[in-house]
Amino acid sequence: MEKMTVIDSIMGSGKTSWAIQHINDSPAEKRFIFITPFLDEIARVIDSVSSRKFVQPDNDNAEGRKMYDLKQLVRSGADICASHSLFRTADDELIELLTEAKYTLILDETMDVIERVNIKKHDIEALVSSEYIQIEGNRVVWIFDEYSSLRFRDIKELAQAGNLFVYRDTFMVWTFPPRIFSTFDEVYTMTYMFEGQLQRYYFDLYGIEYEYKSVTKDAAGNYELCEYDTAKENRSDLLQLIELHEGKLNDVAKSSTALSTSWLGKASGGVITQLNRNLYTFLRNHCKAKANEIIWTTLKDYQHSLQGRGFANSFLACNARATNDYADRWALAYLYNRYMNPQERAFFEENGVTVNQNALAVSDLLQWVWRSRIRRGEPIKLYLPSSRMRSLLLAWSKYEI
């Protein structure tokens, strides 16, 4: 890899527009793989690039698998636009194909490059004692090739790809294969507040070096990369566009851990009912908003418990990024307090990588908020009952995070 560039620029500043312009201005012999979270963004890129034809992998092939098609497209030297979910399943064969293919990778938003695997401690012990796996260092190696049961098929596939690890003998972690990045001539990761994101800790863990850039527009209206400078973000002006609710509706989440994953898991039925009432009161009584003017979020497990009449279909996942489908929404409610998964945090910190929980939380919050019309410079109303998340938003506006 010649260089890794993190394009860290606030939402709506033109990162994707720069990427499309860059592709259109590049020589015909240059090859691109553009990876984005959503299918509608794939369509946008394909429609917007005029200098070449991008192809989206599909499952209309002999194996009925998108990964098979992706590999065939790499073999043919096609310009490719695909989803995060497909790219995350990269294996040794794809890495080998990419090694000599001389592609430029453009990664729209950071990926989920680390994930706890759903397996219990006693199942790990059973797999070892049955000699299905062995642990080398902390890497999981699958040794029983004849295994055909469905129960641990996912464990087998992840281990055979070489990306599965055991920690503290109690949990497994999958990581995206870091060597894939070295197969590209250039890599661009486009996001905002990279400092607090999992992919940054992953890069640091594996010693992947990168430089920061931002996006700006010149006098002629063309997009260009510029030096990374957070002072140019005008954060206090952006905060003025957010009418942040202050009042008794916030009383339910005064503690620093309120609305976190563990707090929600222990919350009584009465507390959940109160949150439901507060959400309804804010969106329908305070804002008097219609369903097509609202977005709200919490952990997916609590969506149905908290949704109410008039906004049940206005839910947007709290990790939403890179979609403009809600750019006309102005009544927002964010009922979550973001902390890193304890096992993921342990994975990084036990490997010498310091995690900034506050930067991670405010980064995810801002990404979600900027799905709304604030990305167009228009005001919004926000119900953010977590005292911690409100304080982090204010700290961000003052450049304290």
C-alpha positions in Angstrom: 0.0 0.0 0.0 1.4 3.4 -1.0 -0.7 5.4 1.5 -3.7 5.2 3.8 -5.7 8.4 4.0 -8.4 9.1 6.6 -10.7 11.8 5.2 -12.1 13.2 8.5 -14.6 15.8 7.6 -17.9 16.8 9.2 -21.1 15.2 7.8 -22.5 17.1 4.7 -19.1 18.6 3.8 -18.9 16.6 0.6 -16.8 13.5 1.3 -18.8 11.3 -1.1 -19.0 14.1 -3.7 -15.2 14.4 -3.5 -14.8 10.6 -4.0 -17.1 10.6 -7.1 -15.2 13.6 -8.5 -11.9 11.9 -7.8 -13.0 8.8 -9.6 -14.3 10.7 -12.6 -11.0 12.7 -12.8 -8.8 9.6 -12.6 -7.1 7.9 -15.5 -9.1 5.1 -17.2 -6.6 2.5 -16.2 -7.0 3.2 -12.5 -9.2 0.6 -10.8 -11.5 1.3 -7.9 -13.4 -0.6 -5.2 -16.0 1.6 -3.4 -17.4 0.2 -0.2 -20.5 1.8 1.4 -22.9 0.8 4.1 -26.2 0.9 2.2 -27.6 -0.4 -1.0 -29.1 3.0 -2.0 -25.6 4.5 -1.7 -24.3 1.9 -4.0 -26.9 3.0 -6.6 -26.0 6.6 -6.0 -22.3 6.0 -6.7 -23.1 3.9 -9.8 -25.4 6.5 -11.2 -23.1 9.4 -10.4 -19.8 8.1 -11.8 -19.7 9.1 -15.5 -16.1 8.3 -16.5 -16.4 4.5 -16.1 -18.9 1.7 -15.3 -19.2 0.5 -11.8 -20.5 -3.0 -11.2 -22.3 -4.3 -8.1 -21.7 -8.0 -7.1 -24.8 -10.1 -7.1 -25.7 -13.8 -6.4 -26.8 -14.6 -10.0 -23.9 -17.1 -10.5 -23.1 -20.8 -10.3 -22.5 -20.7 -6.5 -25.4 -18.3 -5.8 -23.1 -16.1 -3.7 -22.1 -12.4 -3.9 -18.6 -13.2 -2.7 -18.1 -15.5 -5.6 -19.2 -12.7 -8.0 -16.9 -10.2 -6.2 -13.9 -12.5 -6.8 -14.9 -12.9 -10.5 -15.1 -9.1 -10.9 -11.7 -8.6 -9.3 -10.3 -11.2 -11.7 -11.7 -9.2 -14.6 -10.4 -5.9 -13.3 -13.8 -4.3 -13.0 -14.6 -1.2 -11.1 -16.7 -2.4 -8.2 -19.2 -0.9 -5.7 -20.2 -3.2 -2.8 -21.6 -3.1 0.7 -19.8 -3.2 4.0 -21.5 -6.5 4.9 -20.1 -8.2 1.8 -16.6 -6.8 2.2 -16.5 -7.9 5.8 -16.6 -11.5 4.6 -13.2 -11.2 2.8 -11.2 -14.4 3.0 -7.7 -15.5 1.9 -8.7 -16.1 -1.7 -10.0 -12.6 -2.1 -6.9 -11.1 -0.4 -4.7 -13.1 -2.8 -6.7 -11.9 -5.8 -6.4 -8.3 -4.7 -2.7 -8.5 -4.0 -1.7 -8.1 -7.7 -4.8 -6.3 -8.9 -3.7 -2.7 -8.1 -7.0 -1.3 -6.8 -7.7 1.9 -4.9 -10.1 1.3 -2.0 -12.6 4.0 -1.0 -14.3 3.1 2.2 -17.4 5.2 2.9 -17.7 5.3 6.7 -15.8 3.1 9.0 -16.7 -0.6 9.1 -17.4 -2.9 12.0 -13.9 -4.4 12.0 -14.2 -6.1 15.4 -17.1 -8.0 16.8 -17.8 -10.3 19.8 -18.9 -13.7 18.6 -22.0 -15.3 20.1 -20.6 -18.3 21.9 -20.6 -19.3 25.5 -17.6 -20.2 27.6 -18.7 -23.8 28.0 -19.1 -24.2 24.3 -15.5 -23.0 23.8 -14.4 -25.6 26.3 -16.4 -28.3 24.5 -14.9 -27.4 21.1 -11.4 -27.7 22.6 -12.0 -30.9 24.5 -13.7 -32.4 21.4 -10.6 -31.4 19.4 -12.6 -29.4 16.9 -10.4 -26.4 17.6 -7.1 -25.6 19.2 -5.9 -22.3 20.6 -2.5 -21.0 19.3 -1.6 -18.0 21.3 -5.1 -16.5 21.4 -6.0 -17.4 17.8 -8.6 -20.1 17.2 -7.6 -22.8 14.7 -10.2 -25.2 13.4 -8.7 -28.7 13.1 -11.8 -31.0 12.6 -12.3 -30.6 8.8 -15.0 -33.2 8.6 -17.3 -31.2 10.8 -20.6 -30.6 8.9 -23.1 -29.7 11.6 -24.9 -26.3 11.4 -24.4 -25.5 15.1 -20.9 -24.2 15.0 -20.6 -23.6 11.3 -20.1 -19.8 11.8 -17.2 -20.5 14.2 -15.6 -22.9 11.7 -15.8 -20.4 8.9 -14.4 -17.5 10.9 -11.6 -19.7 12.3 -10.7 -21.1 8.9 -10.4 -17.5 7.6 -7.9 -16.9 10.4 -9.7 -14.0 12.0 -11.0 -15.5 15.2 -9.5 -15.0 18.7 -10.2 -16.2 22.3 -9.7 -13.8 25.2 -9.6 -14.7 28.9 -10.7 -18.2 27.9 -14.3 -16.9 28.1 -15.2 -15.1 24.9 -14.3 -15.0 21.2 -13.7 -12.0 19.0 -13.7 -11.7 15.2 -11.5 -9.1 13.5 -11.5 -8.1 9.9 -8.2 -9.3 8.3 -5.8 -6.4 8.5 -3.6 -7.7 5.7 -6.3 -6.9 3.2 -5.5 -3.1 3.4 -1.9 -3.7 2.2 -3.2 -5.2 -1.0 -4.4 -1.9 -2.3 -2.4 0.8 -4.0 -4.3 3.5 -2.1 -6.9 3.4 0.7 -9.3 6.2 1.6 -11.5 6.0 4.7 -14.2 8.7 4.7 -15.8 9.5 8.1 -16.0 12.0 10.9 -14.3 11.9 14.3 -12.2 9.0 13.3 -10.3 9.4 16.6 -13.2 7.8 18.6 -14.1 5.0 16.2 -13.4 1.3 16.4 -11.6 1.3 13.1 -9.1 3.8 14.5 -8.3 1.5 17.5 -8.1 -1.4 15.0 -5.6 0.4 12.9 -3.5 1.3 16.0 -3.7 -2.3 17.2 -2.3 -3.7 13.9 0.2 -0.8 13.3 -1.6 0.5 10.2 -0.3 4.0 9.6 -2.5 6.7 8.2 -2.7 10.5 7.6 -5.6 12.8 8.2 -7.2 15.0 5.5 -10.4 16.9 5.2 -12.6 18.1 2.3 -13.2 21.6 1.1 -14.7 23.3 -1.9 -12.6 25.7 -4.1 -13.9 28.9 -5.7 -15.0 27.1 -8.8 -17.1 24.6 -6.7 -14.8 21.7 -7.1 -14.0 19.4 -4.1 -10.5 19.0 -2.9 -8.6 17.5 0.0 -7.1 19.9 2.5 -5.2 19.8 5.8 -7.2 18.4 8.7 -8.1 21.3 11.0 -11.1 20.8 13.4 -11.1 24.6 14.1 -12.7 25.1 10.8 -15.8 23.1 11.7 -17.6 26.0 13.4 -19.0 23.6 16.0 -20.6 26.3 18.2 -22.6 27.5 15.1 -23.7 24.0 14.4 -24.9 23.5 18.0 -27.1 26.6 17.5 -29.0 24.6 15.0 -30.0 22.1 17.7 -32.8 23.0 20.0 -31.8 20.6 22.8 -34.7 19.7 25.2 -34.2 20.8 28.8 -36.8 19.9 31.3 -38.5 17.2 33.4 -38.5 14.7 30.5 -34.8 14.3 31.2 -35.3 13.3 34.8 -35.6 9.6 34.0 -31.9 9.5 32.9 -30.0 11.7 35.4 -27.2 9.1 36.3 -24.1 8.9 34.1 -25.0 5.3 33.1 -28.7 5.8 32.5 -29.9 4.5 29.1 -26.7 2.5 28.6 -27.0 -1.1 27.4 -26.7 -2.6 30.9 -29.0 0.1 32.4 -31.7 -0.7 29.8 -31.3 -4.4 30.5 -32.0 -3.9 34.2 -34.7 -1.2 33.8 -38.1 -2.0 35.3 -41.3 -2.1 33.4 -42.3 1.2 35.0 -39.1 2.9 33.8 -39.6 1.6 30.3 -43.3 2.9 30.4 -42.0 6.3 31.6 -39.5 6.5 28.7 -42.3 5.6 26.3 -44.5 8.4 27.7 -41.7 10.9 27.6 -40.9 10.0 24.0 -44.5 10.4 23.0 -44.8 13.7 24.9 -41.7 15.2 23.2 -42.5 14.1 19.7 -46.2 14.5 19.5 -47.0 17.2 22.1 -43.9 19.4 22.3 -42.9 19.1 18.7 -46.4 18.3 17.2 -44.4 16.4 14.6 -45.8 14.0 12.0 -44.3 10.6 11.3 -42.5 11.8 8.2 -40.9 14.6 10.3 -39.5 12.3 13.0 -36.6 10.0 13.6 -35.9 8.4 17.0 -33.7 5.6 18.3 -32.7 3.4 21.1 -31.2 -0.1 21.3 -33.0 -2.4 18.8 -34.1 -4.7 21.6 -36.2 -1.9 23.0 -37.7 -0.5 19.8 -41.1 -2.2 20.2 -41.3 -1.3 23.9 -40.8 2.4 23.3 -42.5 3.0 20.0 -45.8 4.8 20.1 -48.7 6.0 17.9 -47.6 8.4 15.3 -43.9 7.5 15.2 -43.7 3.6 15.2 -42.3 3.6 11.7 -39.9 6.5 12.2 -37.3 4.5 14.0 -33.7 4.8 12.7 -31.0 2.5 14.2 -28.6 4.3 16.5 -25.6 3.2 14.4 -27.0 4.7 11.2 -24.5 6.4 8.8 -24.1 7.4 5.2 -27.8 7.7 4.3 -29.6 10.8 3.1 -33.1 9.3 3.3 -34.0 11.3 6.4 -32.6 14.7 5.3 -36.0 16.4 5.8 -36.6 15.2 9.4 -36.4 17.7 12.2 -38.0 16.2 15.4 -35.3 13.8 16.8 -35.1 11.6 19.9 -32.0 9.7 20.9 -32.7 7.3 23.8 -29.3 5.7 24.2 -26.1 6.2 26.2 -23.2 4.8 24.1 -20.4 2.8 25.7 -18.1 0.4 24.0 -18.9 -3.3 24.5 -16.8 -4.4 27.6 -15.3 -7.4 25.7 -14.3 -5.2 22.7 -12.8 -2.7 25.1 -10.9 -5.5 26.9 -9.7 -6.8 23.5 -8.1 -3.4 22.7 -6.8 -2.4 26.1 -5.2 -5.8 26.8 -3.3 -5.3 23.5 -2.0 -1.8 24.6 -4.6 0.4 22.7 -6.2 3.1 24.8 -9.9 3.6 24.2 -11.6 7.0 24.3 -15.2 6.1 25.4 -16.4 9.7 25.2 -15.1 10.3 21.7 -16.8 7.0 20.6 -20.1 8.1 22.1 -20.3 11.6 20.7 -19.1 10.4 17.3 -22.0 7.9 17.0 -24.4 10.5 18.3 -23.4 13.1 15.7 -23.5 10.6 12.9 -27.1 9.8 13.8 -28.2 13.4 14.3 -26.7 14.4 10.9 -29.1 12.0 9.1 -31.6 14.8 9.7 -32.1 18.1 8.0 -29.3 19.7 10.0 -27.0 18.4 7.3 -28.6 21.0 5.1 -28.0 23.7 7.6 -31.6 23.7 8.9 -32.6 23.7 12.6 -33.8 20.6 14.5 -35.3 19.7 17.9 -33.5 17.0 19.9 -34.7 15.0 22.9 -31.5 13.6 24.5 -32.4 12.5 28.0 -29.0 10.9 28.9 -27.2 13.5 31.1 -23.9 12.0 29.9 -24.7 12.3 26.2 -25.9 15.9 26.6 -22.7 16.8 28.4 -20.6 15.1 25.6 -22.5 17.0 22.9 -21.8 20.3 24.7 -18.1 19.4 25.3 -17.8 18.6 21.5 -19.2 22.0 20.6 -16.4 23.6 22.8 -13.7 21.4 21.2 -13.1 19.6 24.5 -13.5 16.3 22.7 
